[in-house]
């Protein structure tokens, strides 16, 4: 699924693409396994703010720096997961694992006074989950006991390049 739109203002185009998918196999009436995939990508040009007179006289224009400095946001997200479920009338057990990667780049207002420019962020997350539910009577009463754990670890990196001529790894100097 995707969408693309041209905004009212200059330099305000947006393109979004998203895919959700899952595939499962039922081994028996009580055991099932599912794989999940999510892909998400966003490209957005940012037109920036205007002065009051700019809004009144030419509201469709972008901020004068937005186009030469190519203000934009770029986002990519990938997620893979697997879940095994065992269910009976008395118990439910789920075990799963997942990995997701996020990659984000934000080119905004460059100003030496604010030490801003190009922000780059990426992270990789890896985790799992175990969940156990029992449905037994305890002292003649219905009792539901749930025990679970969901550990995960994240490797995250953020870097800000000052200036519109900032060089990213593997990129020539200048605009991308």
N, C-alpha and C positions, 0 to 999 in steps of 0.2 A: 504494500500500500504506500502511496506517495502523494505528495501534493506540492505544487509550485504556485507561487503568487508573486505578482508585482505589486508593491505597495504604492500608496498615493504619492509618497515623496520620492525624490531622486535617491538612488543608492539604498533602496529598501526591499530588494528582491529576497525571497526566501524559498528554499527547496528542502523538503523533508521526505525521507524515505524510511519506512518501518516494516519489518517482517517479523511475525510471530509464527512459530511452527512447533508442533509436538507430534511425536510418533510413539505409539505404545504397543505392547504385546501382552496379551493375557495368557499366562502359562496355565492357569486353572481358574476355577471359580473363586479362589482365595489369593492368588498371587498374580501381580501385574507389575510391569516395568514400563516407565515412560522416559523419553528423551525430549528435551526442550531446547529450542534455539530462538534467540532474539537478536535481530540486527536493527540498528537505529542510526541514521545519519542525518545531520542538519547542517545546512549552509545558509547563513543569514547575513546580508549586507546591512550595516547599521548607518542610518542617516544622521544620527546625533541630534543634539538640541539646537534650537534657534532662539534668537533674541525675540522680544515682544514685537519689535517693528518687522523683523523677518517673518514672523508668523502672520502678521496682519497684511503685509505686502506680497509675499510669495511663499505661502505655506507648503508648497510642493517641493521647495528647494531643500537640499541637504545642508548640513553644517558645512561651511567653506573648507574645513580640513578633512571631512569624512571621505571624499573621493580621492584626493591625492595621497592620503595616508591609508586608504583602503580599510576603513573600520569594518570589521566583520566578526562573526563567531562561526566556528566550525566545530562540530561535535560528532564523535563516532562512539558507538557502544556495541559490544558483542557479549552475549551471554550464552553459555552452554550449561546444561544441567541434566542430571539423571536421577530418577527416583524409583526405588523398589518398594512396593507396598504388599503387605500380607495382612489379610483381614478374615476374621471368623466372627461368629456371634459374640465371643467373649473377649477377643483381643484384636488389637490393630498395631502393626509395627511398620514404620516407614524409615527407610535409610536412603540418604541422598548425598550427592556431591555437586558442586557448581564451581564455575570459573567465569569471571567477567572482566572485561577490559574496557576502560574509558579513556578516550583521547580527546582533549579539548584545546582549542586555540582561540584566543580572543585578541583581536587587533583593535585597540581603542585609541583614544586621545593620547598623543605623545606630547609630553611637556617636561622639559628638564626640571621644572620647579616641583613636579609631583613624582618624579622618578617612575613614570608609567610608560607603557608602550605595548609590547607584545607579551601576553601571558600565555604560557604553555603548561598544560597539566596532563598527566596520564597516570593511570593506576591499574594494577592487576589485583584482583581479589580471588582468593581460593578458599573454599569452605565446604562444610558438610553438615548434615543433620541426622540425628537419631531421635526417634519419637516412639514411645511405647505407651499404649492405652489398654487398661484392663477394665472389664465390666463384670464384676462379681458381686455377690451379696456379701455384706459384712454385718454381722449381728442382726440378720433378718432384714436389712435395708439395702436398697440399691446403692452401689458404690462404684464410682468411676475414678480411677487413679491414672494420672498422666505423668510420665517421666520423659524428659527430653533434654537434648543438648544440641547446640548449633554453633560450633567454633568456626572462626574464619580468620584469615590473615590477609593484610593488605600491604602492597608495595606501592607507594605513592610518591610522585615527583612533581614539583612545581618550579617553574623558572620564569622570570620576567626579564625580557630583553628591553633595554631602554633605547628608544629611537626607532624611526621608521626604516632605517637602513640596517636594522639588527640582522645578524646572520644566524639562521637556524642550522642545526647539524645537517650536513648534506645539501645545503642550499647555497647558491651563489649570492653574493651581497646584492641587496636591493629588494624590490617588491617581489612577492611570491606570485 
